[in-house]
């Protein structure tokens, strides 16, 4: 029995020894299994994260692609912008998130406060509004009246935006009605209609068209809104059209242009533009005769984007006056566009110019320069100088040197705006001096609400030379303006 007892203890000791020898390997195997399981879990998590990251990147890429598709590369071309005949705001034909014509920053604003035409779901939009003012007219020497007077000026405005999947069209109409203009023998009116359009033929080819026509009383024209050009996506007063006093009863102006652009590469763009300009001036009396002028022209431009801030440009241009003393001119040059900061833009161009002897004093160069500083959504300051070809009859000029300056400052509900310009023509003959003139137009606006405001302003015109009688003309006005949000239909 004792032997059996000893044998049992020996077997128990042998079993314990085997277990002791085998436990480190078991523990190591367990640890390895645990590490392998953790590694597998990490690998699965990493793969899952990579998958999520790839999916997120795909979403970003698709979003970027969608955004790029929504805003084509030609959305910032010159043909993509126009100016409202009602509020004077910059209008972008490219799709933007904002879609109202409120004027919270004053009558003439730009940038984020501009009127943007939303094309979501391709809905048509109807813009409407207007203003009514009491106008005091002073200093009418040489312009057809001999006494000061007070009159009423009514300015209705209507516009329709017609978007399609390959183009966008904006029709605008505005008129200036003076129902009690006693100095001109009865009610006077001046009508203006414009068409702005842009679209694409393909991913690399686009087109744009601009057409404007005006007709009516010269006295009503001068009381209406200022004429503006779009330079560097900013409305700038058109000195060539504003600083001209015409001794005439009725006037007519028409300008039409069509452009085609080609994106050669991501950095290179080529565009070609053709244009036609007509001016007509009716006689100041039944015994006087009118004057008419027709001209055609074309421009070829190449733009090379060096960086996102810097562009190099080369261009060639030609124009021809078709009736009266014909005139042929052609030129070209180089230029650059430079965005110095996010708010300062500079555009400079110039080159040689050749003209036929019938164009008058020879011109050896063409030039244009402008600088715009935007201080924010409400404030801006700009300056521009250029030499332009003109076809306005009876000015005795074919070339004009223009200088234009302006600023806008917003303070709470107030907006202070001023535009001024000077024009100097070059004479065609030595018998009649060329026309020279300037204008100054300070204005102030008080916002009652987003679509309603009170405005007051002063406008002074001075002109001399040409086949026109020299004169001075000044207006002081105060009125109420109303531009509600547009109506969407279809």
C-alpha positions, 0 to 999 in steps of 0.5 A: 500500500505504501508502494502504491502511495509512493507511485501516486506521488511520483505520477503527480510530480511527473504531471506537474513537471510536464505542465511546468515545462509546457506552460511558457510555450502555451503562454507564448502561443496565447500571446502570439494569438492575441497579437495576431488578432489585434494586428488583424483588427488594426489592419481591418480598421486601417482598410476601413479607414482607407476605404472611407478616405477614398470614398470621401476623396471621391465625394470631394472630387465629384463635388469639385467636378460638379462645381466646375461643371456648374460654373464654366471656365468662361464665367468670368469673361467680359461677356459674362457681365452686364449692368442693371439699367435700373439699379446700376448694379453689376449683373453676372450671367453665370449661376450664383447662390444669390438671386435678388435685386435688393440694393443694401449697399447703395445704388451702385454696388459690386462684388458680393452685393451684386445682382446674381441670376440663379439658374437652379432648375432653369427658372425664368425670372422677372425683375421690376421696379423703378424710381420717381424724382423731383428734378431742379434744372439749372444753368441751361446756357447754350443747351436750348432753354433760358430759365430754371425749372422744376420737373418730375422724372419717372424711371420704370424698369423691367427685365427678364432672365431666360436661362437654358442648358447651353445659354443665358439671356437677359432682356432689360428695358428702362425709360425716363419719362418727364411728364411736365417738361415745359422747357421742351414743349411737353412730355419727354421720354428716353427709352433704352433696351438691352440684350445680354447673352452667353452660352457654349458650343462645347467644353472649349468653345463659348459665345457671348452677345451684347446689344443695346439701343436707345432713342428719345429726348436729349433732355430726358437722357441727361436726367436718366441714370448714368451709362456704365461700362464693365471693367474688371468686373466693376461698373465704371462710368462711361465718360464717352457717352455721359460727358457729351452735351448734344444740342438736339431734340431727339437722339438715337444710339445703337451698339451690337457685338458678338464674340466667340472664344476658344480655350486652347489650353488651361492657360491660353484663351483666344477670342474674336469680336465683331461690332456695329455702332450707330448714332443718330442726332435729330435737328434741334429745330424744324429748320435744322438737319440731323446727322447719322453715322454707322461704323463696324469693327473687330477685335482679336485677343489672345490671353495667356494666364501666367498665374492665377493673379497675372495675365498677359494679353495681345490684341489687334483691332480695326474699325471703319466708318461707313458713311459721311467722310469714311475713316479706316483705322487699325492697331494692336498692342500688348497688355497685362492684367494683375490682381495685386491683392484680393481687392486691388486689380490693375489692367494696362494695355497699349500699342501702335495705331494707324489711321487714314487721313480722313480720320483727322489728326493722326494717332500713333498709339492706343492705350487703356489703363484702369485700377480698381480697389474694393474695400469690402462689399460696400466700398470701392474706388476706381480710376480709368484712362483710355483712348477710344474711337468714336463715331458720335456725329457732330463732335468733329472728333474720331478719337477721344482721350477719356479719364474717369474716377469714382468711389462708393462708401457705405455707412450703416444705412447711408451710401455715398457715391460719386462718379466724374469724367473728362473727355477730350477729342482730337479734331478732324479739321483745323476749322472746327475745334474738337469737343471737350467736356466733363461731368460730375455726379455725386449722390447719396442714398438712405436705405429704408429697407432692402428694396426701398430707399430715398436718394438725392443727387447733383449732376453737372455737365459742361461741354465746348467745341465740335459742331455743337454749341457750348453749354452747361447743364446742372440737375439737382434731384431727390426721389424714392426708389423701389426694387423688390425681389424678382418673380420666379416662374416656369 
